[in-house]
């Protein structure tokens, strides 16, 4: 036996409060013994519950929980609310993309009927629903206020010339849209 293995064995035996030979013998016995059956393993627990009179019958046990698709940790019902129910994961991703442009965090949950729920935080639910409605109708919308009153800004000849010179790879482009409701440009 190597000195490292012997040192580890001595340390574990010291923690258990027995000498190294007894500890090694018990470990070998545990490794070679056949595993206990469920009845043998639960014997002391079952005996104690029968003694106390609290042994539940199988009929009184609650039904097993059916796992749902919750792709995130946390309490869903308190902080997150359903903004849309999508028929497929692809539709969920398309709707999520529209909300991502407005910097809205989304979550996914299985609705249990074959659909996928798109969840948003409670405080921005109405804002998210307005963006989803505009996105599904393919109307342009403002990512800041969710208004669909958008005006296209004209591109000056200087920007067109720079775009031609740099093959459309110029690192900056001027705003192309303006919201008539909030006045922001993007």
C-alpha positions, -999 to +999 in steps of 0.1 A: +000+000+000+014+035-008+022+059+019-005+084+007-032+057+008-021+046+042-021+082+055-057+087+041-068+055+057-053+064+091-070+099+089-105+083+081-100+057+109-091+085+133-123+104+124-143+072+129-126+067+163-112+033+156-078+018+146-068+015+110-071-023+107-107-023+120-117+005+097-102-012+067-119-045+076-153-027+079-148-010+045-140-043+029-171-059+045-193-031+032-178-034-003-184-071-006-218-074+011-249-076-011-270-045-010-300-044+013-335-048-002-360-020+002-378-038+030-345-045+049-333-010+044-365+006+056-370-019+084-362+004+114-382+032+099-412+010+092-410-005+127-408+029+143-438+042+123-459+011+131-450+016+168-462+052+166-492+044+146-484+066+117-477+041+089-497+054+059-514+030+036-507+033-001-542+046-007-537+076+016-504+087+000-507+117-024-503+110-061-468+113-075-459+147-089-458+150-127-427+170-137-434+201-158-410+219-180-397+247-159-365+258-176-355+282-149-352+283-111-373+305-089-410+311-080-429+314-113-463+324-099-451+353-078-426+371-100-435+360-136-468+361-154-479+346-187-477+371-216-485+347-244-491+310-250-473+298-281-482+267-300-446+256-306-411+264-294-403+280-327-432+305-322-420+311-287-385+320-300-399+344-326-420+361-299-391+362-275-369+378-302-393+408-303-392+412-266-354+409-266-352+439-289-370+458-262-346+444-236-373+424-218-362+392-201-384+362-208-388+327-194-403+295-209-428+271-192-448+241-205-485+249-202-494+212-199-516+212-230-489+210-256-481+247-258-453+268-244-460+298-221-439+329-225-434+345-191-424+381-183-420+399-151-452+412-135-444+449-137-439+450-175-467+426-185-488+452-204-458+466-222-448+431-233-483+423-245-483+455-266-450+445-282-462+409-288-493+422-305-473+445-328-448+418-336-474+392-345-492+417-368-458+425-384-462+462-378-430+482-368-431+492-332-410+514-308-388+493-285-390+520-259-427+526-255-443+498-277-461+524-298-468+515-334-467+551-346-433+550-363-418+574-388-389+564-411-361+589-411-345+598-445-309+588-450-287+617-462-265+615-493-234+615-471-244+583-453-252+567-486-218+576-500-200+563-469-221+531-472-210+526-508-173+534-500-171+510-470-193+483-488-220+487-461-195+479-433-192+514-418-191+509-380-219+535-373-252+542-390-276+570-382-310+563-367-335+550-393-367+553-373-384+578-349-413+572-326-440+598-329-452+590-293-420+592-273-397+609-298-368+585-295-348+575-325-331+542-332 
